[in-house]
Every structure is written in structure tokens, then in C-alpha cells.
Amino acid sequence: MPYATSQGGWIGLGFLFIFAVICCYTGILLRRCIDLHPSIMGYPDVGQAAFGTYGRIIVSALLYFELFAVAAEFLILEGDNFTQLIDLNGIKIMGLTLTSEQSFIIISSIVMLPTVWLRDLRLLSYISAGGVIACVTVFAATTWYGISDSSFTYHSGNLINIHGLPIAVGLYAFCYCGHAVFPNIYCSMGDKTKFTRVRMC
């Protein structure tokens, strides 16, 4: 997010808020669709209910393309971020010399692969809890570094940067890529009343 803000400027943060509102509202609509039609288990079922077989095919194609793109982008981010911490250049696999980014992409893929085999998404809640703990830890470490480091310099940034805005919007949209699995998560919940407490009028 800091990188996205530096690319798009402070006004770019408005897109983060807009995406949050859209995803919240459409999440509530998805819940209503599933409650009205219990046979709906995911987005392809919504496409089928709304537009028939062609709707199912189009929605499925778009959904799987999005999920593939998100997975690819996530692995690229993992490779770039881990390379900033540890340099793994020179690893060889079957005669190929891998860069540090490529090595971390392969390692991240191997670590995360078992999570895609889960049939019961309730087990992912433990992994999500780990993610929350990691975010709080990074926030605390960054805050401590900013307060304690005397060489820390403050940059006000730009109000808007038109050239970097598309990059920022893409990164902000990436924050809500979990929207693609909302129906699956809702259908896997033991207590569906906890999906959202928001009531839309």
C-alpha cells in the first residue's frame, strides 16, 4: 500500500475506499442470492441462475482467468518481496540456474499448494489468523522503526500522480481479490449469520 500511494498520490487512496464499498455491497448481494437459492454454491451458479448456460460459461471463464491472474501476481510479489530480504541467486535445478525471484516463486508455490486442495474452507481460518498476526507485527515493526530511527526522513508525497495512478489502482484492486471466493466461504461457514453484520437499505 505505501508503494501504491507513492505511485498514485494521496488521491489514489480514494480508489481503495471505492473498492471497499463495492466489494461490501456486492458481497451482501451475493449472500442474498445464495439465501434465496440454496443450490447456488459459487459464481458460475449465479451466472447460470441469471443468464442460463451461456452465463455460466462466461462467468466461469472470467472467474478462472481472474483467479489465475491473482495467483500469478501474488507469486511475483512473493518473489520480489522475499528477494529484498534474502538473496538466493545461483540455485540450480535440472541444469537451470534460477534467479532469487524465481527461487522464491517456486518455494512459495510449494508452500501454498496444499491450501488449494482443501475441500472445507473453514480450515483456512487458521491461515487467515496467521495473516492477521503477520500484518499487526509488520505494522508494529514499521511504526517502531519510524519512531526510533533518527535518520528517518518524512516525505509528504504528491496529491496525485496521473502516470502512476494505473499501477496504484491495480494494487488497490488486488487487496480485494478475495471477493472471488465469497460464495465458497459463505457456503462453508458453520454460522452464516456472521458473514456480515451490515444491513443495506
Secondary structure, 3 states (H helix, E strand, C coil): CHHHHHHHCHHHHHHHHHHHHHHHHHHHHHHHHHHHCCCCCCHHHHHHHHHHHHHHHHHHHHHHHHHHHHHHHHHHHHHHHHHHHCCCCCEEECCEEECHHHHHHHHHHHHHHHHHHCCCHHHHHHHHHHHHHHHHHHHHHHHHHHHHCCCCCCCCCCCCCCCCHHHHHHHHHHCCHHHHHHHHHHHHCCCHHHCCCCCCC
